[in-house]
Amino acid sequence: MNAPILTETELMRVARDERAAGKTIAFANGIFDVLHVGHIRYLQDASKEADVLIVGVNGDDSTRTLKGEGRPVTNERERAEVVSAIRGVSYVTIFHDSSPARLIAVLKPDVHCKGTDYTAETVPEREVVLSYGGRIAIVGDAKDHSTTEILRRMKADR
């Protein structure tokens, strides 16, 4: 069964209810444009950090801002649906800011999970997470997989 895809308002209500039930919350985020094994490993590792894993998927406009013209390849709703089918993902939301910092500040997850292309000291949202007493976890495998690289190789093969 796929994880529900929620609006931010719905997500806040669900997070409150999960906390009231004594559960811890982890948050992970990304674009997830062309899903690859690195994404799967990242999210499945993130799911081990708390009882509940919420995944924020960048909306189409923020993806374009971050990755440039021609991206995303897949629209935000479809990317969220694919992410919702990954084992260990509890809830998915689409966010439209270029950074997840604002969403993290209001959600206040117990753990903010980032991939291995970061260290706990280089996570851009570090100050936000530490400001409310959250912790940062670096999860997933070595950064050997990249959607940008996959798309580059596909284009070169034409």
C-alpha positions in Angstrom: 0.0 0.0 0.0 1.4 3.4 -1.0 2.0 6.1 1.6 -0.5 8.9 1.5 0.5 12.1 -0.3 -0.6 15.0 1.9 -0.9 18.7 1.8 1.2 20.6 4.3 -1.9 21.3 6.4 -2.8 17.6 6.4 0.8 16.7 7.2 0.9 18.9 10.3 -2.2 17.2 11.6 -0.8 13.7 10.9 2.5 14.6 12.5 0.7 15.9 15.6 -1.3 12.7 15.9 1.8 10.5 15.3 3.7 12.4 18.1 0.6 12.1 20.4 0.9 8.3 19.8 4.5 8.4 21.0 6.1 8.0 17.6 9.3 9.7 16.4 9.4 11.4 13.1 12.2 11.5 10.5 12.2 13.8 7.4 14.0 13.3 4.1 13.7 15.3 1.0 14.7 15.4 -2.6 13.6 15.9 -6.2 13.4 12.2 -7.1 13.1 13.0 -10.8 14.4 9.8 -12.4 14.3 7.3 -9.5 17.5 5.2 -9.1 18.9 2.8 -6.5 20.6 5.6 -4.6 17.2 7.2 -3.9 15.9 3.8 -2.7 18.8 3.2 -0.4 18.6 6.8 0.9 14.9 6.6 1.8 15.1 3.0 3.2 18.0 4.0 5.4 16.1 7.2 6.5 13.1 5.1 7.5 15.3 3.3 10.1 16.0 6.6 11.9 12.5 7.0 13.4 9.1 5.4 13.7 7.6 7.5 10.9 9.3 8.8 7.7 8.0 11.8 6.0 9.4 12.6 2.5 9.3 16.1 1.0 9.4 16.1 -2.8 10.4 19.3 -4.5 7.7 20.8 -6.6 8.2 21.4 -10.3 9.1 25.1 -10.1 11.7 24.6 -7.3 13.1 21.7 -9.3 13.5 23.9 -12.4 15.1 26.6 -10.2 17.6 24.1 -8.7 18.3 21.9 -11.8 17.6 24.2 -14.8 15.5 24.1 -17.9 14.3 20.7 -19.0 13.9 19.5 -15.4 12.0 17.9 -14.0 11.5 15.1 -16.5 8.6 13.8 -14.4 5.9 16.1 -12.9 5.7 16.6 -9.1 2.5 14.5 -8.6 4.0 11.5 -10.4 7.3 11.8 -8.6 5.4 12.0 -5.2 3.4 8.9 -6.2 6.6 6.9 -7.1 8.2 7.9 -3.8 5.0 6.9 -1.9 5.4 3.4 -3.1 8.9 2.9 -1.6 9.0 0.6 1.4 9.6 2.5 4.7 8.0 5.8 3.5 5.1 6.7 5.8 3.9 10.0 4.2 4.8 12.2 1.3 4.3 15.9 0.7 5.2 18.2 -2.2 6.9 21.5 -1.2 7.4 24.4 -3.4 10.2 26.3 -1.7 13.7 26.0 -3.1 14.8 24.6 0.3 13.0 22.4 2.8 14.1 24.7 5.6 10.7 26.4 6.1 8.9 23.0 6.1 11.4 21.6 8.6 11.0 24.6 10.8 7.2 24.0 11.1 7.3 20.2 11.1 10.1 19.9 13.6 11.0 16.3 12.8 13.1 14.5 15.4 15.6 13.6 12.7 16.4 15.3 9.4 18.0 12.8 7.0 20.4 13.8 4.2 22.4 11.7 1.8 26.1 10.9 1.9 27.0 13.9 -0.3 26.7 15.9 2.9 28.2 15.7 6.4 26.3 16.7 9.5 28.2 20.0 9.4 27.4 20.8 5.7 23.7 20.1 5.7 22.1 23.4 4.6 19.2 23.1 7.0 21.5 22.3 9.9 20.8 25.5 11.9 17.0 25.1 11.6 17.2 21.5 12.8 19.5 22.3 15.7 17.4 25.3 16.7 14.5 23.1 17.9 16.7 20.3 19.3 16.4 17.9 16.3 19.3 15.8 15.0 20.8 15.2 11.6 21.4 11.7 10.2 23.5 11.1 7.1 22.0 8.0 5.4 22.2 6.0 2.2 25.1 4.7 0.3 28.0 6.5 -1.2 26.9 9.1 -3.8 27.7 7.0 -6.8 24.3 7.5 -8.4 22.9 10.7 -10.0 19.8 11.6 -12.0 21.8 14.3 -13.8 24.4 11.7 -14.8 21.8 9.2 -15.9 20.1 11.9 -18.1 23.5 13.0 -19.5 24.3 9.4 -20.5 20.9 8.9 -22.1 21.4 12.1 -24.1 24.9 11.0 -25.2 23.5 7.6 -26.4 21.1 9.3 -28.9 
